Amino acid sequence: MKFLVSSSALLKQISSINGVISTNPMVPILENFLFEIQDGLLTITASDLQTSMITEIDVESSENGSIAVPARILMDTLKNLPEQPVTFSIDEETYSIEISSDNGRYKLAGENATDFPKVQEVENPDTVDISADVLATAINHTIYATSNDELRPAMGGVYVKFDETNTTFVATDGNRLIRYRRVDVASDAGTGIIIPRKALSLLKNSLPAENVNVAVEFNMSNAYFKFNNIKLICRLVDERFPDYENVIPAENNIKMTINRQEFMASLKRISIYANKTTHQVRLKINGSELQIFAEDLDFSNEASEIMACEHNGDDIEIGFNAKFLIEMLNNLDSKEISIDMSAPNKAGLLFPSDMDENEDILLLVMPVMLNNYV
C-alpha cells in the first residue's frame, strides 16, 4: 500500500488528536495512530480506550488498506521536515513503513491494524447542536473545578443536564462549585450525563477559532462530538453526580460588590503571605471597606490591604482559600463581581455583574474556618 500526502497537512491533523494518546497505555498498540485509507480518504484514529479522536485528510492513493503507525516517531519526523509531499510505502505482510521525502528515507515498524481496539459507537442517541464558542465557554467556566480524587469519580468530570428550556454545566471538587447555564442550548432529552475531564480538555484544545456548529450525540454510556473533520467519542462517567442544588445557600443577606481585577490583584499579593497548606485569607467587611488579611504563623509572615467596596447587610469576617478565589475570578471577565454571604461558616456565592443574556453563572466557594480574629 502506498499514498502521497503533504507533510504539514498531515502534521496538522495528527497534532489535533495526539493528546488522546497516553504515555504508558494499558494496551501497547494504543501508542500508535490507526491509519485507514478508503477511496483516497485517510482516516486517522487515536485512542486510550476511554476516549477516541478521529480526523480525516485527502491523500493520493490508488489502494485501500490500514496500518497502525507509531505516534511519537511519526510526530517527531513530520515536525522536523520542511513542507513537502511525502510518500508512505507500507508492506502489509511485515507492517514495515517507509516514509520518502526530498530529504531522505525513514523506516519504522508499524503494527497490524486489526489489533487496534474498535471505537465505541453511540447507539440510540439523543442529539443536540451547540456552537463551538458556547461549548468552549462552558468548558472554560467549569473544567478547572473538577476533582482529582479517584475515590469520587463522579466529580472527575463536568455534569451536563439537558432540559427543554436550557442546558446546565456543573463542576465541583467539594470545596467549590461552578454552575454555568445556557438558555440558547436545549434538548427535550431531559438527561444528565458526566463528561470526563480529559475528554473535555481535548475537546477544548481542538475546537476551531471560527464559530462552527458542534453536533453532539449521547446516550447513558457514551458521547460523540463532531465538528469540521474531527470526531471525538468518549465513555461517560457511570456514577451519580452529587445533589448540588442542596449545597447552594438560598438566603444570603450580606452582599459585597467589588472591582474584579483590583480584588484579584490584591488577593495575589496577600496570598504570598498566607499559609502554604491552607492558602487562607481573611476578608473583613466593615461598612464600605474590605480588609484582606493573611498570615503564616510558621514563618511569622503576614500582610493586609484595605479596599473600597459596596456592601449591603451586616458586617462579616470570613475566611476563604485564596487559591480558589483567584482561580474563580480569573475565569470571569466582568468588570465587577458580587459575593453573597450569610455567615462565616456558610458558603459564599460569586456572581459576575455582566453576563451574556443567554447565560447564567454561579460560583460557590466553601469558607475556611477562622481560629483567631485580629
Summary of the structure (lengths in Angstrom):
residues: 374
radius of gyration: 25.4
end to end distance: 76.4
largest distance: 80.0
contacts: 1168
relative contact order: 0.11
helix: 22%
strand: 41%
